Amino acid sequence: MNQVLLELEAVSRTYPGAEPVHAVRSVNLSVRAGEFVSITGPSGSGKSTLLGLLGLLDQPTEGTIALTGVDVTGATDAKRTAMRGQVLGFVFQQFHLIPHLSATGNVEVALLYRHLRPIERRRLAHSALERIGLGHRFDHRPTELSGGEQQRVAIARAIVTEPRIVLADEPTGALDTTNADNIMDVLNGLVDDKTAVIMVTHDGELADRASRRIRMRDGAIVSDGAASDRPSSDAATSVAERSSVVEP
């Protein structure tokens, strides 16, 4: 059985205030290498907050989080930064590419703190771009690439460090249907016996292309199982998910 890469035990995140916001409520979650997990839910369900916790961008109010067996709950900023660089890769809805750099240069950015020789950085960047089907676009700048190609560059940048977990936050949200389908194929292709992909999406149809689908509501996980097991009665919820644009 593949290694457990991520383990959450009774994790909650509450934002203080006159009326505290309980964004995530007592979540238990385990993710193994080889899984492609989608997280869906209506606006305000807590899915983006949960992704921030998984990415060590936020800290839980209660509970524990372990990455590759290392307890990172309450870790220092330095340790959290180190773990992000060693274990995690991030893909966002917006591509966040540097306009004046080529595709190769944008991917190399992720390696700048690896103390590698420039020729080695370039070799690794080219390898990552070839892996996601952009071997013919090494020298193209973002303005010379389609939206789908720009997102592929962003994915290459996320995987060039060989992360164990790729976290994707609405990775197809800025793309048309054809490009969204292509990006889902790319994300599926990243999953192997050492790597997991966790994707937040409001699109129920895309969520069902993952191997495992988690649904959230009011900060809690309300279902967790094979995406193919989603009941037909969930159709109304899927419509609600597609209309979600803002959440904690």
C-alpha positions as CSV (number, residue, x, y, z in Angstrom):
1,M,0.0,0.0,0.0
2,N,1.3,3.5,-0.9
3,Q,2.6,5.8,1.7
4,V,0.3,8.2,3.6
5,L,1.4,11.6,2.6
6,L,-1.1,13.7,4.5
7,E,-2.8,13.1,7.8
8,L,-5.3,15.5,9.5
9,E,-6.8,14.7,12.9
10,A,-9.7,16.8,14.2
11,V,-8.5,19.9,12.4
12,S,-10.5,23.1,12.8
13,R,-9.9,26.6,11.7
14,T,-11.8,29.5,13.4
15,Y,-11.4,33.1,12.5
16,P,-11.9,35.3,15.6
17,G,-14.2,38.3,15.8
18,A,-17.4,39.5,17.3
19,E,-19.0,36.6,15.5
20,P,-16.3,33.9,15.0
21,V,-16.2,32.2,11.6
22,H,-15.8,28.4,11.9
23,A,-14.4,27.9,8.5
24,V,-13.2,24.3,9.0
25,R,-14.7,22.0,11.7
26,S,-13.0,18.9,13.1
27,V,-11.8,17.5,9.8
28,N,-10.2,14.0,9.7
29,L,-8.4,13.3,6.4
30,S,-5.8,10.9,5.1
31,V,-4.3,11.0,1.6
32,R,-2.0,8.4,0.2
33,A,0.4,8.6,-2.8
34,G,-1.4,7.5,-5.9
35,E,-4.6,9.3,-5.1
36,F,-6.2,12.2,-7.1
37,V,-8.6,13.8,-4.7
38,S,-11.1,16.5,-5.6
39,I,-12.7,18.8,-2.9
40,T,-16.0,20.4,-3.8
41,G,-18.7,22.3,-1.9
42,P,-20.9,25.4,-2.2
43,S,-19.6,28.9,-1.4
44,G,-18.6,29.2,2.2
45,S,-18.2,25.4,2.7
46,G,-14.5,25.8,3.8
47,K,-12.8,24.0,0.9
48,S,-10.4,26.8,0.1
49,T,-9.6,27.3,3.8
50,L,-8.9,23.6,4.0
51,L,-6.6,23.8,1.0
52,G,-4.7,26.6,2.7
53,L,-4.2,24.4,5.8
54,L,-3.0,21.5,3.6
55,G,-0.5,23.9,1.9
56,L,0.8,25.2,5.3
57,L,-0.4,28.7,4.3
58,D,-2.5,28.8,7.5
59,Q,-2.4,27.1,10.8
60,P,-5.2,25.2,12.5
61,T,-6.9,26.5,15.6
62,E,-7.3,22.9,16.8
63,G,-6.1,19.5,15.7
64,T,-2.9,18.2,14.0
65,I,-1.5,18.1,10.5
66,A,1.3,15.7,9.4
67,L,3.0,15.7,6.0
68,T,5.0,12.6,5.0
69,G,4.9,11.6,8.6
70,V,6.2,14.9,9.9
71,D,4.0,16.8,12.4
72,V,3.9,20.4,11.1
73,T,1.2,21.6,13.6
74,G,2.4,24.9,15.0
75,A,5.7,24.7,13.1
76,T,7.9,27.8,12.8
77,D,7.6,29.8,9.6
78,A,11.1,28.6,8.6
79,K,10.1,24.9,8.9
80,R,6.8,25.5,7.1
81,T,8.6,27.2,4.3
82,A,11.1,24.4,4.1
83,M,8.3,21.7,4.0
84,R,6.5,23.6,1.3
85,G,9.6,23.6,-0.8
86,Q,10.4,19.9,-0.2
87,V,6.9,18.3,-0.3
88,L,4.4,20.6,-1.9
89,G,3.7,22.0,-5.4
90,F,1.0,24.6,-6.0
91,V,-1.2,25.3,-9.0
92,F,-3.7,28.2,-8.9
93,Q,-6.6,29.5,-11.1
94,Q,-4.5,32.5,-12.2
95,F,-1.2,31.4,-13.8
96,H,1.0,33.9,-12.1
97,L,3.7,33.7,-14.8
98,I,6.4,36.4,-15.1
99,P,5.6,38.2,-18.4
100,H,9.2,38.9,-19.5
101,L,10.5,35.3,-18.9
102,S,10.1,32.4,-21.3
103,A,8.3,29.2,-20.4
104,T,11.7,27.8,-19.4
105,G,12.5,30.8,-17.3
106,N,9.2,30.7,-15.5
107,V,9.8,27.1,-14.5
108,E,13.4,27.7,-13.4
109,V,12.1,30.3,-10.9
110,A,11.0,27.4,-8.7
111,L,14.6,26.2,-8.5
112,L,16.4,29.4,-7.7
113,Y,16.9,28.4,-4.1
114,R,18.1,24.9,-4.8
115,H,21.8,26.0,-5.3
116,L,21.9,24.4,-8.7
117,R,24.1,25.4,-11.6
118,P,22.2,27.3,-14.3
119,I,22.7,24.4,-16.8
120,E,21.1,22.0,-14.3
121,R,18.2,24.3,-13.6
122,R,17.6,24.5,-17.4
123,R,17.7,20.8,-17.8
124,L,15.2,20.2,-15.0
125,A,12.9,22.9,-16.4
126,H,13.0,21.4,-19.9
127,S,12.2,18.0,-18.4
128,A,9.2,19.3,-16.6
129,L,7.9,21.1,-19.6
130,E,8.3,18.0,-21.8
131,R,6.5,16.0,-19.2
132,I,3.3,18.1,-19.6
133,G,3.6,18.4,-23.4
134,L,5.3,21.7,-23.9
135,G,8.6,20.6,-25.2
136,H,8.0,22.7,-28.3
137,R,7.4,25.9,-26.3
138,F,10.6,26.3,-24.3
139,D,11.4,29.8,-25.5
140,H,7.9,31.2,-25.7
141,R,6.8,34.0,-23.4
142,P,3.4,33.9,-21.7
143,T,1.9,36.4,-24.3
144,E,2.8,33.9,-27.0
145,L,1.0,31.0,-25.3
146,S,-2.7,30.1,-25.0
147,G,-4.5,30.0,-21.7
148,G,-4.2,26.2,-21.5
149,E,-0.5,26.4,-22.4
150,Q,0.1,29.0,-19.7
151,Q,-1.5,26.8,-17.1
152,R,0.7,23.9,-18.3
153,V,3.7,26.1,-17.7
154,A,2.4,26.8,-14.2
155,I,2.0,23.1,-13.6
156,A,5.5,22.4,-14.8
157,R,6.7,25.1,-12.4
158,A,4.9,23.2,-9.6
159,I,6.3,19.8,-10.4
160,V,9.9,20.7,-11.3
161,T,10.8,20.4,-7.6
162,E,9.4,16.8,-7.6
163,P,6.8,17.4,-4.9
164,R,5.0,14.6,-3.2
165,I,1.7,16.4,-3.1
166,V,0.4,18.8,-5.8
167,L,-2.3,21.2,-4.5
168,A,-4.4,22.7,-7.3
169,D,-6.9,25.6,-6.4
170,E,-9.5,25.9,-9.2
171,P,-6.8,25.1,-11.8
172,T,-9.3,25.1,-14.7
173,G,-11.3,28.2,-13.6
174,A,-9.8,30.5,-16.1
175,L,-10.0,28.1,-19.0
176,D,-12.5,27.1,-21.6
177,T,-14.0,23.5,-21.7
178,T,-11.4,22.1,-24.1
179,N,-8.4,23.5,-22.2
180,A,-10.0,22.5,-18.9
181,D,-10.3,18.9,-20.1
182,N,-6.7,18.9,-21.2
183,I,-5.5,20.3,-17.8
184,M,-7.4,17.5,-16.1
185,D,-5.6,15.0,-18.2
186,V,-2.3,16.6,-17.2
187,L,-3.2,16.5,-13.5
188,N,-4.2,12.8,-13.8
189,G,-0.9,12.1,-15.4
190,L,1.0,13.5,-12.4
191,V,-0.4,10.8,-10.0
192,D,1.9,7.9,-9.4
193,D,3.0,5.6,-6.5
194,K,4.9,8.5,-5.0
195,T,2.7,11.5,-5.7
196,A,-0.8,12.6,-4.9
197,V,-2.9,15.5,-6.4
198,I,-5.5,17.4,-4.3
199,M,-7.7,19.7,-6.3
200,V,-10.3,22.2,-5.1
201,T,-13.0,22.9,-7.8
202,H,-16.5,24.2,-8.1
203,D,-17.1,22.1,-11.1
204,G,-18.8,18.8,-10.2
205,E,-18.1,17.2,-13.6
206,L,-14.4,17.8,-13.3
207,A,-14.4,16.7,-9.7
208,D,-15.7,13.4,-10.8
209,R,-12.7,12.9,-13.0
210,A,-10.6,12.5,-9.9
211,S,-10.3,9.0,-8.3
212,R,-11.7,10.3,-5.0
213,R,-14.2,13.0,-4.3
214,I,-14.7,14.9,-1.0
215,R,-17.7,17.2,-0.5
216,M,-17.7,19.8,2.2
217,R,-20.5,21.8,3.7
218,D,-20.4,24.3,6.6
219,G,-16.7,23.6,7.2
220,A,-17.1,19.8,7.6
221,I,-16.6,16.9,5.2
222,V,-20.0,15.4,4.4
223,S,-19.0,12.7,2.0
224,D,-15.7,11.1,1.0
225,G,-15.4,8.2,-1.5
226,A,-14.7,7.2,-5.1
227,A,-15.9,9.9,-7.5
228,S,-17.8,7.3,-9.5
229,D,-19.9,6.6,-6.4
230,R,-21.5,10.1,-6.3
231,P,-25.3,9.6,-6.1
232,S,-27.5,11.1,-8.8
233,S,-29.3,13.1,-6.1
234,D,-26.1,15.2,-5.8
235,A,-26.9,16.9,-9.1
236,A,-28.5,19.9,-7.5
237,T,-25.5,20.3,-5.3
238,S,-23.3,20.2,-8.4
239,V,-25.2,23.1,-9.9
240,A,-24.7,25.1,-6.6
241,E,-21.0,24.2,-6.7
242,R,-20.7,25.5,-10.3
243,S,-22.1,28.9,-9.2
244,S,-19.7,29.3,-6.2
245,V,-17.2,32.1,-6.6
246,V,-16.3,33.3,-3.0
247,E,-15.7,31.4,0.2
248,P,-13.5,31.7,3.3
